Amino acid sequence: MKIALVTSLLLISVTLLADITAEEVIEKMEQRQEFKSAFIQGRMVINDRFGEKISTFDSWSLGTDNSLIAFTSLEEQGQKVLRSDNDIYIYYPDAEELIRLSGSALRDGMLGSDVSYEDMTGEKSLLNDYRVTAFSQEPLGKHSTYKIELQALRSSVAYPKQILWIDIDTLNGIQAHKFSLSGKLIKVERVLEMITQGDHTFAIHSKVEDKLKSNSSTEFFIDHIEIDYPVTLDFFSLDELTW
C-alpha cells in the first residue's frame, strides 16, 4: 500500500510538471513583474555588526534597461545611482563627482548593503543568461513551489548558478539562492510580502543576505508605487543626473 501510494504521488508530480516547462514558469513570473514605467518611494534597512541603518529613496524606472535611484535620507541626500542599459553611474553631490562603475567596483554593496551594483545590471530575462538544469516541485514554508536550478550561459554572468523557488498557484518568485563558480552559496533573497495591482505583482518587503559577510542582511520596503509613471528616456541621461 505504501509503495503504491508513493508511486501514485510521483506520477501526479510528473503529470503536473509535464503541463508546464521551467522556461514557461520563468516567463510567466517575469511577465507579472514587467511594467512600462514606475515611480517608487521606499526604505532600505541594513543590519550588520555595526547595528541598523535606514536609508530612504525615490526611484524611477523605464522598461528594464533604465532606472534612477535618488537617496532622500539625511546622510545620503542627493546621492544618485543611475542605470542606463548595462552601465552604472554614481553621483556624489558634495563633491559634484560622477563615477562610472566597472570591474570589481560593481561587486561593492550599494551604500554598504547586501545588494551589489552588479545586481542591478541583469538582462531583461533570466533565460538570456541561464539554462535550466533541474525542475521539480518542493514545499517551502506554507507555499507549494516550483524549484528551478539554473546554470549561467557565459562567464560574464554575475552568478554562475541560481536556484529559484516560484509559488505554483501565483507564479510569484519567493526565494532565490545564488552561487559562485565553486558552488559556494553567496546570496539568499526572500520575498516576505507582495501586493498585486491589476496584472502586476510587486515585492513590497524583501530581504537579501550576503553569505560572504557575517550577520549581514538588507531589507527593502516599498511604501508607495505608481505604475505607468510619466517619465521619458531623457530623464535617465547623464546630463540630468546632477539636478
Buried (B, 14 or more C-beta within 10 A) or exposed (E): EEEEEEEEEEEEEEEEBEEBEBBEBBBBBBEBEEBEBBBBBBBBBBBBEEEEBEBBBBBBBBEBBBBBBBBBBEEBEEBBBBBBEEEBBBBEEEEEEBEEBEEEBBEBBBBEBBBBBBBBBBEEBBBEBBEBEEBEBEEBEEBEBBBBBBBBEEEEBBBBBBBBBBBBEBBBBBBBBBBBEEEEBBBBBBBEEBEEEEEBBBBBBBBBBBBEEEEBBBBBBBEEBEBEBEBEEEBBEEEEBEE
